[in-house]
């Protein structure tokens, strides 16, 4: 077990790199508040990572560092599909060094700490363990964020955008939301490592797109479709787009064990030789391993026979990012600085 002294040292070494982010109100709607952390420092300018729902549609935010220094930060990139954003800070304080990203996802049981400003309380640390990895986290916008890290370290309103770190100070996730008692979620470091450099360089990230709706092949789905094995994903429907000429969606339903199950569609088992075990695995592969315009080989089962088709991936349409009050929950409000501030 990790002892208290490890967490004390962890706090001292990492908290200088954690920031509070504030959004000004416009007189009719209140501002907002969240957290962030220093990702990189180049030529005296700092690049702070936070959540897209923290910055909302704002072009500038107020950034407060751990020693009380304030800066105006420019929002240089936002990706709604992974809820990540980058804020550039000029005249960056020297004591606020960049935190390293972990090279791989943590395994369940890894001790971690969530750093940030929950409930508007600056410079807080909560501790726990990784309770799951490679999770898919639904959003209020109808899509899910793949490859998120689940933890029992408390992630409360205001923690959004702060780092989830191991006891050696490596960032394994960007805190996003609480999913319930003792369940919090963070966007994985692997996703951040993929997305954030593009946000710094280009202001956006181009996502690969198949434009299909899928269903995991469970025993019930396998039975309904006459499949000999469980695994892969059933293509429920295919919209006009990159896969419409190569993949086939379901043609009807069959009642199995009291449930209407889609039947007749392709069952995708591999992409470019990599197994596809679930919808989450499919989305993770598209995000981390492919880019728009690439041609991929899709192995599938159709009418009981294995076959391979090729698909040129499209680009996912840009998702709009709304104001911070439309983040993953309404959150409480903290009174201060002359206004009510919703904590994200």
Secondary structure, DSSP 8 states (H G I E B T S, - for coil): ---HHHHHHHHHHHGGGEEEEEE---SSS--EEEEEEEEEEETTEEEEEE-HHHHTT-SEEEEE-TTS-EEEEEEEEEETTTTEEEEEESS--TT-----B-SS---TT-EEEEEE-GGG-SSEEEEEEEEEEEEEEE-TTS-EEEEEEEE-S---TT-TT-EEEETTS-EEEEEEEEEETTEEEEEEHHHHHHHHHHHHHHSS---EE--EEEEE--HHHHHHTT-SS--SEEEEEE-SSTTTTT-----EEEEETTEEEEES--EEEEETTEE--SHHHHHHHHHHH--TT-EEEEEEEETTEEEEEEEE-EE--------GGGSSS---EEEETTEEEEE-
